[in-house]
Structure formats: C-alpha cells, structure tokens
Amino acid sequence: MSFREAHELHKRRFGRNLGLLLVLSAFVALVFGLTIVKVTEGSKMEAFDHTVRPSLTVPEAQK
C-alpha cells in the first residue's frame, strides 16, 4: 500500500494551517495568562454587585 506524494496545494495549505495554529495558540496562551493574573490578584478587584463601594464614594471632607 503506497501513498501518492502530496500535491503542491496541500503543502501550501499545511503551511497556512500551521501558521494559524501558532496564532491561535498564542491567543489562547494570552487569554490564559490574563485569566491567571486576574484570579491571583482577585482581592484587588471589585465587581458590580449593586452595593455601595467605598472606593468610589467621595469623602465629605473633599466635597
């Protein structure tokens, strides 16, 4: 059982697919890295949870 040699079109397509794999892998790594940073520094984050946040209110002395 012998396979035919790959056509030139398939070789070019493989090169583009490999490039796309590298770009998508870099994007996934970037999103993963940002997620890890946000989770590890979560104590500094404040979410919108319909409560008064002291860090956003102006003290009476500064008004």
CYANA upper distance limits for C-alpha pairs under 8 A (distance plus 0.5 A):
  6 ALA  CA     10 HIS  CA      6.76
  6 ALA  CA     11 LYS  CA      7.44
  7 HIS  CA     11 LYS  CA      7.15
  8 GLU  CA     12 ARG  CA      6.94
  9 LEU  CA     13 ARG  CA      6.63
 10 HIS  CA     14 PHE  CA      6.50
 11 LYS  CA     15 GLY  CA      6.90
 12 ARG  CA     16 ARG  CA      6.93
 13 ARG  CA     17 ASN  CA      6.58
 14 PHE  CA     18 LEU  CA      6.54
 15 GLY  CA     19 GLY  CA      6.78
 16 ARG  CA     20 LEU  CA      6.67
 17 ASN  CA     21 LEU  CA      6.59
 18 LEU  CA     22 LEU  CA      6.82
 19 GLY  CA     23 VAL  CA      6.81
 20 LEU  CA     24 LEU  CA      6.56
 21 LEU  CA     25 SER  CA      6.45
 22 LEU  CA     26 ALA  CA      6.65
 23 VAL  CA     27 PHE  CA      6.80
 24 LEU  CA     28 VAL  CA      6.68
 25 SER  CA     29 ALA  CA      6.60
 26 ALA  CA     30 LEU  CA      6.61
 27 PHE  CA     31 VAL  CA      6.74
 28 VAL  CA     32 PHE  CA      6.51
 29 ALA  CA     33 GLY  CA      6.49
 30 LEU  CA     34 LEU  CA      6.68
 31 VAL  CA     35 THR  CA      6.59
 32 PHE  CA     36 ILE  CA      6.71
 33 GLY  CA     37 VAL  CA      6.77
 34 LEU  CA     38 LYS  CA      6.67
 35 THR  CA     39 VAL  CA      6.60
 36 ILE  CA     40 THR  CA      6.60
 37 VAL  CA     41 GLU  CA      6.65
 38 LYS  CA     42 GLY  CA      6.29
 41 GLU  CA     45 MET  CA      7.85
 53 ARG  CA     57 THR  CA      7.31
 58 VAL  CA     62 GLN  CA      7.25
 58 VAL  CA     63 LYS  CA      7.65
 59 PRO  CA     63 LYS  CA      7.51
